Structures are given as structure tokens and as C-alpha cells.
Amino acid sequence: MSRLSKSQVIRRYYLYRATARPGFHYPIYTFFLLFNGLSFTQIGLIASIQSIVVVTSEIPTGYVGDRIGRRNSLAVGAAIMLVSNASYLVATDFIGFTFTFVTLSFGGTFISGSGSAWLYDTLQEHDIEDEFTRISGRGRAIGLYVGAVGVVLGAVLYTVNRSYPFIAGIVTAALAIVFVLRLPQNEAYDDDAELEQDRMSVADAIPVIRDQLTNSRLRWFVVYVSLISGAIWTMDMWIQPIARDAIEATFLPTLQSLDLPRPDILFIGLLYGAFRLLSAVTSDYASDLEGLLGVRKAVMLVPAAIAVTYVLAGLFPWVVFPMFFALKGGGSLLRPIQNRYLNDNVASVGRATLLSSVAMLRQVAGVPFRVGSGVLADAFSAVEAVAILGGLFLVGSTLLWAFRPPVSTDYEPPEESDAASTAADGGTAED
């Protein structure tokens, strides 16, 4: 068990989350690519390459996390992201920026499974894994509060000097490396531990993924989160064109009258700052929602409510901005609860590999939705494409809950005494 106290471990985790992704570049990176001569086609191609990198890297990097330790995997991811931030300052063409975004995605795959796996196992070592949703949600909230400031500051810095947001990103990425190295290793990877658990070999990895993903507690849940990833989270790529059209129809004359450099960029920065602020607040209340509704009702109702706003936005233009905030706020409520369920139902050995596999499946599921929504957006409009996505989700999720419920009615989040046994057997109870 970690020699640090529970409060020390949690405090260090929160410091890491605060510096992991401040998002200085997020509201302006498209403008920066266009300034450097890239076309929209090239930007879209880079996004496609990123998806390929994520799909092909998630399982291998999750396996690496299970071999070298989840804390070490987080450190590798943070170091790669530092390289990605630095490359913005030297990239000038398509090849250079492809490297920038490929390293960003590749670094993220070292974090996606290992971050959740490290936290759950650490809390389990301290017999407080039942607080996973609360602590995970609070950590995400802290990161989002910092990010809310970061995206606004990044937009302001960009109006002063185009390189300043990326210099700020380099500084915080270096801090993230320092903070992640202060996290304790999980017990299985502690060199000072008296008993060291067996670690997976390469030959063990595939059976672990197959057996755990196909057990009765997980198989339809994974299908469901893949549907959420495709039909719900795809809307994120359409926020900027939808927001641009809405701003042009409403706020643009007022913005142009202001004596400010690039008021459109500043407004987008403020909009993304508001998104992160809302996400931070709602993420902090994820455990309260879980306690009020339970895991089953929460993962059923939250994405359905988001999808309803998509459909309504296609019918009533004034719903566009509420739709944005429903996506961001609802997503932050849902993710810690969703991750809690996954962690409750997988074994500790191979946990990062399994969670990375789920992340990979979500990426794969998103590809046809992204391509299809692009075709629909060209044929109709971006907001109408999003409305169709919402309708598809409502139909698909209704059928799934009716015939193959992703979370069974008898599921109960494990308490301190029985969480270890649930995780150890992979949650194989029949629905």
C-alpha cells in the first residue's frame, strides 16, 4: 500500500489533473493552422490520421501501462504531450502539424486507460474505491476549472502573439510531468512491496480483453457506450460551424463594433471557457447524481436528454446554444459514472489494457458517425445532421434498453468490503 496518506494521494492526483490539459490552444488551433497555409482538407486529413493513431495505439499503450505501471504510463503520456506542445513552435507545413497532432493523440492513449486504472487501484488499496465517482469527478472538475481559464487566456494570448498560447502549454506540460512523478505507484508495481502481483505477458493480453469484454456485465454496456461515443460525442466536431452560423445571425454586428483585436476569436474563447466552467461544475456533482438516480438510471437518462436537445435544435434554432451546454454538462456528469461501472466490473490485472480497449472501440464506433454526419451536413446543414444523430441515438438506445439492457436491474455499486471480489472475478454474474 502507498506510504502516503489518503489525503496526500488525492491532493497529488488533483494537482496532476489541474495541469494535465489546460487547453490554451484549443479555441485557436484551427486559426493557427489556417494562418500557416493549411487547407480545410488537410486539417480534416490530420483529424483522420489522429483517429487511426488512437485506434491502433490504445490497446498496445494500455498493455504497456499494465507492464510498466500506470503511474509510469501517465508520465510517458505527459512527456509526449510536452513534445506535441513544443512542436507547434517549429511546425510550418502539413507534415510538421501532422507530427504535432499525431504525438498529441499518441500521448493521450498512454493516459486514457492508465489514468482511470491508476485511480481505481489506488483507492482500492486504501479501501475507498466506493468513492471513485466522487474523486474522479472532482479531479475532472479541477482540470476543467483550470481549462476554463486556459481557453480564454489562450485566445487572449493569441491576439497578442500567435506563439504565446503554445509557450504557455509547454510550461504547464512540464509541470504535469513533475506532478505525475509525485504520484505513488500502484501496489503491484511498487519495488518495495513485499508481495508483487503477477503481471501480464503479451500472450495474456488478448484473452484478458476477450473474456472481460464479453462477460455479461460488460458486453452490452460496451455496445451502449460505443453508441454514445458515435451518436452523441460526434456533435463536438460541429460546435464551431454551428456556433459560427449562430453568431453571424445574432452577435456578430455587436462584436464588430467593439474596439478589440479579433473579437470573433475572443468570443469563441469565452464560449469554450463557459463550456469548461459548466463541465467543471457538473463533473463535481457526478457522484451526487449517481447517488440520486443510481448508475443504471443515470447512464440511461443523461445521454437521452442530450440527444433530445439535438433533435429540438434541428426544429427550433434557439435551442442551439442550450444544446451545446447540454452536451458539455451532461458529458461531464456521465463520464465518471460510466468509468465507475467499467472499473467495478473488470479485474485489476490488465485493467489499463481493458479500459484502453473500450476507448479504442469508442473511436471505431465514432468513425461511421463522423463520416455520415459530414455527408448529411453537406446535403442539409450541420445542425440538421446533429438532429439526425440525436434521433438515431434515441431509437438505437431505446431498442438496446428494451432487449439487451446495458446495465442490469440487479447491479449495485460494490461497497468497500465487496468491491475487490467484484473486480477480481470480472463481474461475471448473469443479468
C-alpha positions as a Markdown table, in Angstrom:
| # | Residue | x | y | z |
|---|---|---|---|---|
| 1 | Met | 0.0 | 0.0 | 0.0 |
| 2 | Ser | 1.2 | 3.5 | -0.7 |
| 3 | Arg | 3.1 | 5.0 | 2.2 |
| 4 | Leu | 1.3 | 8.3 | 1.6 |
| 5 | Ser | -1.9 | 9.0 | 3.4 |
| 6 | Lys | -5.2 | 9.0 | 1.6 |
| 7 | Ser | -5.4 | 12.8 | 1.7 |
| 8 | Gln | -1.9 | 13.2 | 0.3 |
| 9 | Val | -2.6 | 10.8 | -2.6 |
| 10 | Ile | -5.8 | 12.6 | -3.5 |
| 11 | Arg | -4.2 | 16.0 | -3.3 |
| 12 | Arg | -1.4 | 15.0 | -5.6 |
| 13 | Tyr | -3.9 | 13.5 | -8.0 |
| 14 | Tyr | -5.8 | 16.8 | -8.1 |
| 15 | Leu | -2.6 | 18.7 | -8.8 |
| 16 | Tyr | -1.8 | 16.4 | -11.7 |
| 17 | Arg | -5.4 | 16.8 | -13.1 |
| 18 | Ala | -5.1 | 20.6 | -12.8 |
| 19 | Thr | -2.0 | 20.7 | -15.1 |
| 20 | Ala | -2.7 | 17.8 | -17.5 |
| 21 | Arg | -4.7 | 19.6 | -20.2 |
| 22 | Pro | -5.2 | 23.4 | -19.6 |
| 23 | Gly | -6.2 | 23.8 | -23.3 |
| 24 | Phe | -4.5 | 27.1 | -24.1 |
| 25 | His | -4.5 | 26.1 | -27.8 |
| 26 | Tyr | -8.0 | 24.6 | -28.0 |
| 27 | Pro | -10.0 | 27.7 | -29.2 |
| 28 | Ile | -7.4 | 28.9 | -31.7 |
| 29 | Tyr | -5.6 | 25.9 | -33.2 |
| 30 | Thr | -7.7 | 25.9 | -36.3 |
| 31 | Phe | -7.0 | 29.6 | -36.9 |
| 32 | Phe | -3.3 | 28.8 | -36.4 |
| 33 | Leu | -3.3 | 26.0 | -38.9 |
| 34 | Leu | -5.0 | 28.2 | -41.5 |
| 35 | Phe | -2.5 | 31.0 | -40.8 |
| 36 | Asn | 0.2 | 28.6 | -41.6 |
| 37 | Gly | -1.3 | 27.8 | -45.0 |
| 38 | Leu | -3.1 | 24.5 | -44.4 |
| 39 | Ser | -6.4 | 23.9 | -46.1 |
| 40 | Phe | -9.6 | 22.6 | -44.6 |
| 41 | Thr | -9.0 | 19.3 | -46.5 |
| 42 | Gln | -5.5 | 19.0 | -44.9 |
| 43 | Ile | -7.0 | 19.8 | -41.5 |
| 44 | Gly | -9.6 | 17.1 | -42.0 |
| 45 | Leu | -6.9 | 14.6 | -43.1 |
| 46 | Ile | -4.9 | 15.3 | -40.0 |
| 47 | Ala | -8.0 | 14.5 | -37.9 |
| 48 | Ser | -8.5 | 11.2 | -39.8 |
| 49 | Ile | -4.8 | 10.3 | -39.2 |
| 50 | Gln | -5.4 | 11.1 | -35.5 |
| 51 | Ser | -8.3 | 8.6 | -35.3 |
| 52 | Ile | -6.1 | 5.9 | -36.9 |
| 53 | Val | -3.3 | 6.6 | -34.4 |
| 54 | Val | -5.8 | 6.3 | -31.5 |
| 55 | Val | -7.4 | 3.1 | -32.8 |
| 56 | Thr | -4.1 | 1.3 | -33.4 |
| 57 | Ser | -2.4 | 2.6 | -30.2 |
| 58 | Glu | -5.0 | 2.2 | -27.5 |
| 59 | Ile | -4.5 | -1.5 | -26.8 |
| 60 | Pro | -0.7 | -1.5 | -27.1 |
| 61 | Thr | -0.3 | 1.5 | -24.9 |
| 62 | Gly | -2.8 | 0.1 | -22.4 |
| 63 | Tyr | -0.8 | -3.1 | -22.3 |
| 64 | Val | 2.4 | -1.0 | -21.8 |
| 65 | Gly | 0.7 | 0.7 | -18.9 |
| 66 | Asp | -0.1 | -2.7 | -17.3 |
| 67 | Arg | 3.6 | -3.8 | -17.8 |
| 68 | Ile | 5.5 | -0.7 | -16.6 |
| 69 | Gly | 3.0 | 0.6 | -14.1 |
| 70 | Arg | 0.0 | 3.1 | -14.6 |
| 71 | Arg | 1.9 | 6.0 | -13.0 |
| 72 | Asn | 4.8 | 5.5 | -15.4 |
| 73 | Ser | 2.4 | 5.3 | -18.3 |
| 74 | Leu | 0.9 | 8.6 | -17.3 |
| 75 | Ala | 4.5 | 10.1 | -17.1 |
| 76 | Val | 5.2 | 8.8 | -20.7 |
| 77 | Gly | 2.0 | 10.3 | -21.9 |
| 78 | Ala | 2.8 | 13.7 | -20.3 |
| 79 | Ala | 6.3 | 13.7 | -21.8 |
| 80 | Ile | 4.9 | 13.0 | -25.3 |
| 81 | Met | 2.3 | 15.8 | -24.9 |
| 82 | Leu | 5.2 | 18.2 | -23.9 |
| 83 | Val | 6.8 | 17.3 | -27.3 |
| 84 | Ser | 3.5 | 17.9 | -29.1 |
| 85 | Asn | 3.1 | 21.4 | -27.5 |
| 86 | Ala | 6.7 | 22.3 | -28.4 |
| 87 | Ser | 6.3 | 21.2 | -32.0 |
| 88 | Tyr | 3.7 | 23.9 | -32.6 |
| 89 | Leu | 6.5 | 26.4 | -32.4 |
| 90 | Val | 8.6 | 24.8 | -35.2 |
| 91 | Ala | 5.9 | 23.2 | -37.5 |
| 92 | Thr | 5.2 | 25.2 | -40.7 |
| 93 | Asp | 3.5 | 22.8 | -43.1 |
| 94 | Phe | 1.2 | 19.7 | -43.3 |
| 95 | Ile | 3.9 | 17.2 | -42.4 |
| 96 | Gly | 5.0 | 19.2 | -39.3 |
| 97 | Phe | 1.5 | 19.7 | -38.0 |
| 98 | Thr | 0.7 | 16.1 | -38.7 |
| 99 | Phe | 3.5 | 15.2 | -36.3 |
| 100 | Thr | 2.1 | 17.7 | -33.7 |
| 101 | Phe | -1.4 | 16.1 | -33.7 |
| 102 | Val | -0.2 | 12.5 | -34.0 |
| 103 | Thr | 2.0 | 13.0 | -30.9 |
| 104 | Leu | -0.9 | 14.6 | -29.1 |
| 105 | Ser | -3.2 | 11.6 | -29.8 |
| 106 | Phe | -0.4 | 9.0 | -29.2 |
| 107 | Gly | 0.4 | 10.6 | -25.8 |
| 108 | Gly | -3.3 | 10.6 | -24.9 |
| 109 | Thr | -3.5 | 6.9 | -25.4 |
| 110 | Phe | -0.9 | 6.4 | -22.7 |
| 111 | Ile | -3.3 | 8.3 | -20.4 |
| 112 | Ser | -6.8 | 7.2 | -21.4 |
| 113 | Gly | -6.8 | 3.7 | -19.8 |
| 114 | Ser | -4.0 | 4.1 | -17.3 |
| 115 | Gly | -5.4 | 7.3 | -15.6 |
| 116 | Ser | -8.7 | 5.6 | -14.6 |
| 117 | Ala | -6.9 | 2.3 | -13.8 |
| 118 | Trp | -4.4 | 4.0 | -11.5 |
| 119 | Leu | -7.0 | 5.9 | -9.6 |
| 120 | Tyr | -9.3 | 3.0 | -9.1 |
| 121 | Asp | -6.5 | 0.7 | -7.9 |
| 122 | Thr | -5.0 | 3.4 | -5.7 |
| 123 | Leu | -8.4 | 4.0 | -4.0 |
| 124 | Gln | -8.9 | 0.2 | -3.7 |
| 125 | Glu | -5.5 | 0.0 | -1.8 |
| 126 | His | -6.9 | 2.5 | 0.7 |
| 127 | Asp | -10.3 | 0.7 | 0.9 |
| 128 | Ile | -12.1 | 3.7 | -0.5 |
| 129 | Glu | -12.9 | 2.6 | -4.1 |
| 130 | Asp | -16.5 | 3.3 | -3.4 |
| 131 | Glu | -15.5 | 7.0 | -3.7 |
| 132 | Phe | -14.2 | 6.6 | -7.2 |
| 133 | Thr | -17.0 | 8.6 | -8.8 |
| 134 | Arg | -16.7 | 11.5 | -6.4 |
| 135 | Ile | -12.9 | 11.7 | -6.6 |
| 136 | Ser | -12.7 | 11.1 | -10.3 |
| 137 | Gly | -15.5 | 13.7 | -10.9 |
| 138 | Arg | -13.7 | 16.2 | -8.6 |
| 139 | Gly | -10.4 | 15.7 | -10.4 |
| 140 | Arg | -12.1 | 16.2 | -13.7 |
| 141 | Ala | -13.8 | 19.3 | -12.4 |
| 142 | Ile | -10.5 | 20.8 | -11.2 |
| 143 | Gly | -9.0 | 20.2 | -14.6 |
| 144 | Leu | -12.0 | 21.9 | -16.2 |
| 145 | Tyr | -11.9 | 24.9 | -13.9 |
| 146 | Val | -8.3 | 25.4 | -14.9 |
| 147 | Gly | -9.2 | 24.8 | -18.5 |
| 148 | Ala | -11.9 | 27.3 | -18.4 |
| 149 | Val | -9.3 | 29.9 | -17.6 |
| 150 | Gly | -6.9 | 28.3 | -20.0 |
| 151 | Val | -9.0 | 28.5 | -23.1 |
| 152 | Val | -9.9 | 32.2 | -22.5 |
| 153 | Leu | -6.3 | 33.1 | -21.7 |
| 154 | Gly | -5.2 | 31.2 | -24.8 |
| 155 | Ala | -7.5 | 33.3 | -27.0 |
| 156 | Val | -6.2 | 36.5 | -25.4 |
| 157 | Leu | -2.6 | 35.5 | -25.7 |
| 158 | Tyr | -3.1 | 34.6 | -29.4 |
| 159 | Thr | -4.3 | 38.1 | -30.1 |
| 160 | Val | -1.1 | 39.4 | -28.6 |
| 161 | Asn | 1.3 | 36.9 | -30.2 |
| 162 | Arg | 0.5 | 33.7 | -32.1 |
| 163 | Ser | 3.1 | 31.7 | -30.3 |
| 164 | Tyr | 2.2 | 32.6 | -26.7 |
| 165 | Pro | -0.6 | 30.0 | -26.2 |
| 166 | Phe | 1.8 | 27.3 | -27.1 |
| 167 | Ile | 4.6 | 28.6 | -24.9 |
| 168 | Ala | 2.1 | 28.5 | -22.0 |
| 169 | Gly | 1.2 | 24.9 | -23.0 |
| 170 | Ile | 4.9 | 23.9 | -22.8 |
| 171 | Val | 5.2 | 25.3 | -19.3 |
| 172 | Thr | 2.1 | 23.5 | -18.0 |
| 173 | Ala | 3.1 | 20.3 | -19.7 |
| 174 | Ala | 6.4 | 20.4 | -17.8 |
| 175 | Leu | 4.5 | 20.9 | -14.6 |
| 176 | Ala | 2.3 | 18.0 | -15.4 |
| 177 | Ile | 5.3 | 15.7 | -15.7 |
| 178 | Val | 6.6 | 16.9 | -12.3 |
| 179 | Phe | 3.2 | 16.3 | -10.6 |
| 180 | Val | 2.6 | 12.9 | -12.2 |
| 181 | Leu | 6.0 | 11.7 | -11.0 |
| 182 | Arg | 4.9 | 12.6 | -7.5 |
| 183 | Leu | 2.0 | 10.1 | -7.7 |
| 184 | Pro | 2.6 | 6.8 | -5.9 |
| 185 | Gln | 2.9 | 3.6 | -7.9 |
| 186 | Asn | 0.1 | 1.1 | -7.5 |
| 187 | Glu | 0.9 | -1.7 | -5.1 |
| 188 | Ala | 1.6 | -4.2 | -7.8 |
| 189 | Tyr | 4.4 | -2.0 | -9.2 |
| 190 | Asp | 6.0 | -0.9 | -6.0 |
| 191 | Asp | 9.6 | -2.1 | -5.9 |
| 192 | Asp | 9.4 | -2.1 | -2.1 |
| 193 | Ala | 6.3 | -4.2 | -1.9 |
| 194 | Glu | 6.7 | -7.5 | 0.0 |
| 195 | Leu | 4.4 | -9.3 | -2.5 |
| 196 | Glu | 4.4 | -8.4 | -6.1 |
| 197 | Gln | 1.4 | -9.5 | -8.2 |
| 198 | Asp | 1.9 | -11.4 | -11.4 |
| 199 | Arg | 2.0 | -9.1 | -14.4 |
| 200 | Met | 0.5 | -9.9 | -17.8 |
| 201 | Ser | 2.6 | -11.3 | -20.6 |
| 202 | Val | 1.9 | -10.5 | -24.2 |
| 203 | Ala | 0.1 | -13.9 | -24.6 |
| 204 | Asp | -2.2 | -13.0 | -21.7 |
| 205 | Ala | -3.4 | -9.7 | -23.1 |
| 206 | Ile | -5.8 | -10.9 | -25.8 |
| 207 | Pro | -7.6 | -13.4 | -23.6 |
| 208 | Val | -8.0 | -10.8 | -20.9 |
| 209 | Ile | -9.6 | -8.4 | -23.4 |
| 210 | Arg | -11.8 | -11.1 | -24.9 |
| 211 | Asp | -13.0 | -12.6 | -21.6 |
| 212 | Gln | -13.7 | -9.4 | -19.8 |
| 213 | Leu | -15.4 | -7.6 | -22.7 |
| 214 | Thr | -17.7 | -10.5 | -23.4 |
| 215 | Asn | -18.8 | -11.1 | -19.8 |
| 216 | Ser | -22.5 | -10.5 | -19.1 |
| 217 | Arg | -21.8 | -7.3 | -17.1 |
| 218 | Leu | -19.9 | -5.6 | -19.9 |
| 219 | Arg | -20.7 | -6.7 | -23.4 |
| 220 | Trp | -23.9 | -4.7 | -23.9 |
| 221 | Phe | -22.6 | -1.8 | -21.8 |
| 222 | Val | -19.6 | -1.5 | -24.2 |
| 223 | Val | -22.0 | -1.5 | -27.2 |
| 224 | Tyr | -24.0 | 1.2 | -25.4 |
| 225 | Val | -21.0 | 3.5 | -24.7 |
| 226 | Ser | -19.9 | 3.0 | -28.3 |
| 227 | Leu | -23.3 | 4.2 | -29.5 |
| 228 | Ile | -23.0 | 7.2 | -27.1 |
| 229 | Ser | -19.5 | 7.9 | -28.5 |
| 230 | Gly | -20.7 | 7.8 | -32.1 |
| 231 | Ala | -24.1 | 9.4 | -32.0 |
| 232 | Ile | -23.6 | 11.8 | -29.0 |
| 233 | Trp | -19.9 | 12.9 | -28.8 |
| 234 | Thr | -19.6 | 13.3 | -32.6 |
| 235 | Met | -21.5 | 16.6 | -32.2 |
| 236 | Asp | -18.4 | 18.1 | -30.7 |
| 237 | Met | -16.8 | 18.4 | -34.1 |
| 238 | Trp | -19.7 | 20.5 | -35.3 |
| 239 | Ile | -19.8 | 23.1 | -32.5 |
| 240 | Gln | -17.6 | 25.6 | -34.3 |
| 241 | Pro | -19.5 | 25.7 | -37.6 |
| 242 | Ile | -22.9 | 25.7 | -35.8 |
| 243 | Ala | -21.8 | 28.4 | -33.4 |
| 244 | Arg | -20.3 | 30.5 | -36.2 |
| 245 | Asp | -23.6 | 30.5 | -38.1 |
| 246 | Ala | -25.5 | 31.3 | -34.9 |
| 247 | Ile | -23.1 | 34.1 | -34.0 |
| 248 | Glu | -23.3 | 35.6 | -37.5 |
| 249 | Ala | -27.1 | 35.7 | -37.2 |
| 250 | Thr | -27.1 | 37.3 | -33.7 |
| 251 | Phe | -23.9 | 38.7 | -32.1 |
| 252 | Leu | -21.6 | 39.5 | -35.0 |
| 253 | Pro | -22.6 | 43.1 | -35.6 |
| 254 | Thr | -22.2 | 43.9 | -31.9 |
| 255 | Leu | -18.8 | 42.1 | -31.8 |
| 256 | Gln | -17.6 | 44.1 | -34.9 |
| 257 | Ser | -18.5 | 47.4 | -33.2 |
| 258 | Leu | -16.1 | 46.6 | -30.3 |
| 259 | Asp | -12.7 | 48.1 | -30.4 |
| 260 | Leu | -10.9 | 44.8 | -29.8 |
| 261 | Pro | -8.4 | 42.8 | -31.8 |
| 262 | Arg | -10.1 | 39.7 | -33.3 |
| 263 | Pro | -13.3 | 39.9 | -31.4 |
| 264 | Asp | -14.5 | 36.7 | -33.0 |
| 265 | Ile | -11.6 | 34.8 | -31.5 |
| 266 | Leu | -12.2 | 36.3 | -28.1 |
| 267 | Phe | -15.9 | 35.4 | -28.2 |
| 268 | Ile | -15.0 | 31.8 | -29.2 |
| 269 | Gly | -12.5 | 31.7 | -26.3 |
| 270 | Leu | -15.2 | 32.9 | -23.9 |
| 271 | Leu | -17.7 | 30.3 | -25.3 |
| 272 | Tyr | -15.2 | 27.5 | -24.8 |
| 273 | Gly | -14.4 | 28.9 | -21.3 |
| 274 | Ala | -18.1 | 28.7 | -20.5 |
| 275 | Phe | -18.2 | 25.2 | -21.7 |
| 276 | Arg | -15.4 | 24.1 | -19.4 |
| 277 | Leu | -16.7 | 26.0 | -16.5 |
| 278 | Leu | -20.1 | 24.3 | -16.8 |
| 279 | Ser | -18.4 | 20.9 | -17.3 |
| 280 | Ala | -16.3 | 21.5 | -14.1 |
| 281 | Val | -19.4 | 22.3 | -12.0 |
| 282 | Thr | -21.4 | 19.3 | -13.3 |
| 283 | Ser | -18.4 | 16.9 | -13.1 |
| 284 | Asp | -18.1 | 17.8 | -9.4 |
| 285 | Tyr | -21.7 | 16.7 | -8.9 |
| 286 | Ala | -21.4 | 13.4 | -10.8 |
| 287 | Ser | -21.4 | 11.4 | -7.5 |
| 288 | Asp | -24.5 | 13.3 | -6.3 |
| 289 | Leu | -26.3 | 12.3 | -9.5 |
| 290 | Glu | -25.2 | 8.7 | -9.1 |
| 291 | Gly | -26.5 | 8.7 | -5.5 |
| 292 | Leu | -29.8 | 10.2 | -6.6 |
| 293 | Leu | -30.6 | 8.1 | -9.6 |
| 294 | Gly | -28.2 | 5.2 | -9.4 |
| 295 | Val | -25.8 | 4.1 | -12.1 |
| 296 | Arg | -28.5 | 2.4 | -14.3 |
| 297 | Lys | -30.8 | 5.4 | -14.5 |
| 298 | Ala | -28.0 | 7.9 | -14.8 |
| 299 | Val | -26.4 | 6.2 | -17.8 |
| 300 | Met | -29.8 | 5.8 | -19.4 |
| 301 | Leu | -31.3 | 9.3 | -18.9 |
| 302 | Val | -28.3 | 11.6 | -19.3 |
| 303 | Pro | -27.4 | 10.7 | -22.9 |
| 304 | Ala | -31.1 | 10.5 | -23.8 |
| 305 | Ala | -31.6 | 14.1 | -22.5 |
| 306 | Ile | -28.6 | 15.3 | -24.6 |
| 307 | Ala | -30.0 | 13.6 | -27.7 |
| 308 | Val | -33.4 | 15.3 | -27.2 |
| 309 | Thr | -31.7 | 18.7 | -27.4 |
| 310 | Tyr | -30.1 | 17.7 | -30.7 |
| 311 | Val | -33.5 | 16.9 | -32.2 |
| 312 | Leu | -35.0 | 20.1 | -30.8 |
| 313 | Ala | -32.2 | 22.2 | -32.2 |
| 314 | Gly | -33.0 | 20.9 | -35.7 |
| 315 | Leu | -36.5 | 22.1 | -35.2 |
| 316 | Phe | -36.1 | 25.3 | -33.2 |
| 317 | Pro | -32.9 | 27.4 | -33.9 |
| 318 | Trp | -32.9 | 29.0 | -30.5 |
| 319 | Val | -32.1 | 25.6 | -28.9 |
| 320 | Val | -28.6 | 25.6 | -30.5 |
| 321 | Phe | -26.8 | 27.2 | -27.5 |
| 322 | Pro | -28.7 | 25.2 | -24.9 |
| 323 | Met | -27.7 | 22.1 | -26.9 |
| 324 | Phe | -24.0 | 23.0 | -26.6 |
| 325 | Phe | -24.3 | 23.3 | -22.9 |
| 326 | Ala | -26.3 | 20.1 | -22.6 |
| 327 | Leu | -23.5 | 18.2 | -24.4 |
| 328 | Lys | -20.8 | 19.6 | -22.2 |
| 329 | Gly | -22.6 | 19.5 | -18.9 |
| 330 | Gly | -24.2 | 16.1 | -19.5 |
| 331 | Gly | -20.9 | 14.6 | -20.7 |
| 332 | Ser | -19.1 | 15.6 | -17.5 |
| 333 | Leu | -21.9 | 14.1 | -15.4 |
| 334 | Leu | -21.9 | 10.9 | -17.3 |
| 335 | Arg | -18.2 | 10.1 | -17.7 |
| 336 | Pro | -17.2 | 9.5 | -14.1 |
| 337 | Ile | -20.3 | 7.3 | -13.6 |
| 338 | Gln | -19.6 | 5.4 | -16.8 |
| 339 | Asn | -15.9 | 4.9 | -15.7 |
| 340 | Arg | -17.0 | 3.7 | -12.3 |
| 341 | Tyr | -19.2 | 1.0 | -13.8 |
| 342 | Leu | -16.4 | -0.2 | -16.1 |
| 343 | Asn | -13.8 | -0.3 | -13.2 |
| 344 | Asp | -16.3 | -2.1 | -10.9 |
| 345 | Asn | -16.6 | -4.9 | -13.5 |
| 346 | Val | -13.0 | -5.5 | -14.6 |
| 347 | Ala | -10.1 | -7.2 | -12.9 |
| 348 | Ser | -7.2 | -5.2 | -11.5 |
| 349 | Val | -4.6 | -7.3 | -13.6 |
| 350 | Gly | -5.0 | -5.9 | -17.1 |
| 351 | Arg | -7.3 | -3.1 | -16.1 |
| 352 | Ala | -5.5 | -0.4 | -18.2 |
| 353 | Thr | -5.4 | -2.7 | -21.2 |
| 354 | Leu | -9.2 | -3.4 | -20.9 |
| 355 | Leu | -10.1 | 0.3 | -20.5 |
| 356 | Ser | -7.9 | 1.3 | -23.4 |
| 357 | Ser | -9.7 | -1.4 | -25.5 |
| 358 | Val | -13.0 | 0.2 | -24.6 |
| 359 | Ala | -11.6 | 3.6 | -25.6 |
| 360 | Met | -10.5 | 2.1 | -28.9 |
| 361 | Leu | -13.9 | 0.6 | -29.6 |
| 362 | Arg | -15.5 | 4.0 | -29.0 |
| 363 | Gln | -13.1 | 5.5 | -31.5 |
| 364 | Val | -14.0 | 2.8 | -34.1 |
| 365 | Ala | -17.7 | 3.4 | -33.5 |
| 366 | Gly | -17.3 | 7.1 | -34.0 |
| 367 | Val | -15.8 | 6.8 | -37.5 |
| 368 | Pro | -19.1 | 6.0 | -39.4 |
| 369 | Phe | -21.0 | 8.6 | -37.4 |
| 370 | Arg | -18.3 | 11.3 | -38.2 |
| 371 | Val | -18.3 | 10.4 | -41.9 |
| 372 | Gly | -22.0 | 10.0 | -42.1 |
| 373 | Ser | -22.7 | 13.3 | -40.3 |
| 374 | Gly | -20.3 | 15.0 | -42.7 |
| 375 | Val | -22.3 | 13.8 | -45.7 |
| 376 | Leu | -25.5 | 14.9 | -44.0 |
| 377 | Ala | -24.1 | 18.3 | -43.2 |
| 378 | Asp | -23.1 | 18.8 | -46.9 |
| 379 | Ala | -26.6 | 17.7 | -48.0 |
| 380 | Phe | -28.5 | 19.7 | -45.4 |
| 381 | Ser | -26.8 | 21.6 | -42.7 |
| 382 | Ala | -24.6 | 20.9 | -39.7 |
| 383 | Val | -27.4 | 21.4 | -37.2 |
| 384 | Glu | -29.7 | 19.2 | -39.2 |
| 385 | Ala | -27.0 | 16.5 | -39.3 |
| 386 | Val | -26.7 | 16.7 | -35.5 |
| 387 | Ala | -30.5 | 16.4 | -35.2 |
| 388 | Ile | -30.4 | 13.2 | -37.2 |
| 389 | Leu | -27.6 | 11.9 | -34.9 |
| 390 | Gly | -29.8 | 12.6 | -31.9 |
| 391 | Gly | -32.8 | 10.8 | -33.4 |
| 392 | Leu | -30.6 | 7.7 | -34.3 |
| 393 | Phe | -29.3 | 7.6 | -30.7 |
| 394 | Leu | -32.8 | 7.7 | -29.2 |
| 395 | Val | -34.0 | 4.9 | -31.5 |
| 396 | Gly | -30.9 | 2.7 | -31.0 |
| 397 | Ser | -30.7 | 3.2 | -27.2 |
| 398 | Thr | -34.4 | 2.5 | -26.8 |
| 399 | Leu | -34.1 | -0.8 | -28.6 |
| 400 | Leu | -31.0 | -1.7 | -26.6 |
| 401 | Trp | -32.5 | -0.9 | -23.2 |
| 402 | Ala | -35.7 | -2.8 | -24.2 |
| 403 | Phe | -34.0 | -6.0 | -25.4 |
| 404 | Arg | -30.4 | -6.1 | -24.1 |
| 405 | Pro | -30.1 | -3.7 | -21.1 |
| 406 | Pro | -26.6 | -2.3 | -20.8 |
| 407 | Val | -26.8 | -2.2 | -17.0 |
| 408 | Ser | -28.9 | -4.9 | -15.3 |
| 409 | Thr | -31.6 | -4.1 | -12.8 |
| 410 | Asp | -29.7 | -6.1 | -10.1 |
| 411 | Tyr | -26.5 | -4.1 | -10.4 |
| 412 | Glu | -25.4 | -2.4 | -7.2 |
| 413 | Pro | -22.1 | -0.5 | -6.9 |
| 414 | Pro | -19.8 | -2.5 | -4.7 |
| 415 | Glu | -19.1 | -1.2 | -1.2 |
| 416 | Glu | -15.7 | -1.3 | 0.4 |
| 417 | Ser | -15.9 | -5.0 | 1.5 |
| 418 | Asp | -17.1 | -6.5 | -1.7 |
| 419 | Ala | -15.5 | -4.3 | -4.4 |
| 420 | Ala | -12.3 | -6.2 | -4.5 |
| 421 | Ser | -14.1 | -9.5 | -5.1 |
| 422 | Thr | -16.3 | -8.0 | -7.9 |
| 423 | Ala | -13.3 | -6.6 | -9.7 |
| 424 | Ala | -11.3 | -9.8 | -9.2 |
| 425 | Asp | -13.9 | -12.0 | -10.9 |
| 426 | Gly | -14.6 | -9.5 | -13.7 |
| 427 | Gly | -18.3 | -9.1 | -12.7 |
| 428 | Thr | -19.5 | -12.3 | -14.2 |
| 429 | Ala | -22.9 | -12.5 | -12.6 |
| 430 | Glu | -25.7 | -13.2 | -15.0 |
| 431 | Asp | -28.0 | -10.4 | -15.9 |
